[in-house]
Each structure stands twice: as C-alpha cells, then as structure tokens.
Amino acid sequence: MWELRSARFLAADIREKLVQPGDTVVDATLGNGHDTVALARLVGSSGLVIGFDVQPDAVSSTYARLQSEGLLNRCQLHCVGHEHFADYVHRPVRYVSFNLGWLPGGNKEITTQWETTRIAVSSALNSLLPMGVCTVCAYPGHAEGNHERSELISFLAGLKPQDFNVLRQQFLNAGPGAPECFVIQRQTGCTYIYP
Ligand SMILES: C[S@@+](CC[C@H](N)C(=O)[O-])C[C@H]1O[C@@H](n2cnc3c(N)ncnc32)[C@H](O)[C@@H]1O
C-alpha cells in the first residue's frame, strides 16, 4: 500500500516515475550511496549516473556499494564539490538528486552550505532536459540546514513559472525541523541561463 512518508521518499517516488533506461542523471550528494544505487538501477546498462561528494569516505562507500551490486559500469564518481557541476556534466540530464546535510554516521561539521548549494542547484537547473526534474531534500533541524532551506525557498520562488514548476513539500504536523522536499521541473521552452 502507498504510504505518505518523509521528503526522501517523495524524491524516490518521483525518480522512479521519471527516470528511464538510457537516461543520464546526477547524484549531487553521494553520501553512503543509497540514492546512487537506486539511480544506477533505473538508468540501466545503457545509462549514466554522474555523482559528487566532497568526502573521500562517501565516494569510497558509494563505490563499494555499486561494485557489490554490479552497477559500477554505468557510474562516474567524483570526489569534488557539486559546485563544480558544470565542469563535469556536459550533456542534458533527466534528473538531478540533492540530499542536503551531512553524511549519516559521519562528521556533522561537513555539511552542505548554501553558498555552494546555490551554484550547484543553478547548474543542475541549467542542465535539465525539457520536463526533466531536480529534487532537493533539505533538513532544517540544524542551524546551517535551516539557513540553507530558507535561502533555497527564496531562490526557487524567484524562478519564472514559464521556465520551471516548483513544488515545496512540507509535513505541517511534524515540527519545524522536519525534512522538506523541493521538486523543480524544467518546462518546455525554458530559457533559463545560469545567473
Ligand atoms: C545527507 S548526505 C547524502 C546521502 C546520500 N544521498 C545517500 O543516499 O546516502 C549529504 C552528503 O553531501 C555531501 N556534501 C557536503 N558538501 C558537498 C558539496 N559541496 N558537494 C557535494 N557533496 C557535498 C556530504 O559529504 C554528505 O555525504
């Protein structure tokens, strides 16, 4: 039975409906590689997953997870900040996943920061195919996450509706720190250019 669950489950539902075999997609925050494995399955052997993380531990645990699932052959992993997205992604993409915050079980000092997230999200929006989607799961339960979520809302609210449809999913009865999912779909005829 379908269940209404937290932010990352909405992102997972969307990617499962959207991503097709042969697609190119991006995991902008590898973490422990759970999203990367799911994406690698969806794009199939003819597709490509391009991934970023600043932490060598995240890249190596994602590498190991992909290897054990036999999915490495369709993935490019970069131990580089996603703010360098435009230097590494040179083709239009169907889907980009951001799961902000820190590495689960890792160093909480190393968390995504709005200054670099803004550059990465802008680059991601530039890279999307018509009707392609970017999802951003945000975690406002800590100070940087709260700041990042607020700035993200301002940034996304400023996008022109003829360029992107933007959805904010928020559980109204789960408390102020509950994760939120933002869904941005590029419209046909979008003329957005990186600001
Ligand atoms: C919540 S975790 C991602 C979880 C992951 N999607 C999974 O399925 O396990 C957030 C990740 O973002 C990474 N990160 C922080 N700053 C980054 C940056 N500038 N570029 C890319 N990744 C970054 C952290 O190292 C951390 O691994």
The ligand as an ORCA input file, in Angstrom:
! r2SCAN-3c Opt
* xyz 0 1
  C      22.661     13.537      3.529
  S      24.176     13.050      2.794
  C      23.653     12.294      1.282
  C      23.010     10.934      1.477
  C      23.001     10.070      0.225
  N      22.191     10.632     -0.826
  C      22.659      8.597      0.493
  O      21.808      8.026     -0.218
  O      23.290      8.004      1.380
  C      24.876     14.592      2.242
  C      26.230     14.455      1.587
  O      26.563     15.708      0.983
  C      27.963     15.790      0.979
  N      28.405     17.170      0.670
  C      28.634     18.201      1.507
  N      29.036     19.284      0.809
  C      29.080     18.909     -0.508
  C      29.433     19.558     -1.724
  N      29.817     20.842     -1.750
  N      29.374     18.850     -2.865
  C      28.981     17.545     -2.874
  N      28.627     16.877     -1.757
  C      28.676     17.548     -0.579
  C      28.359     15.295      2.347
  O      29.715     14.893      2.356
  C      27.372     14.117      2.534
  O      27.970     12.899      2.171
*
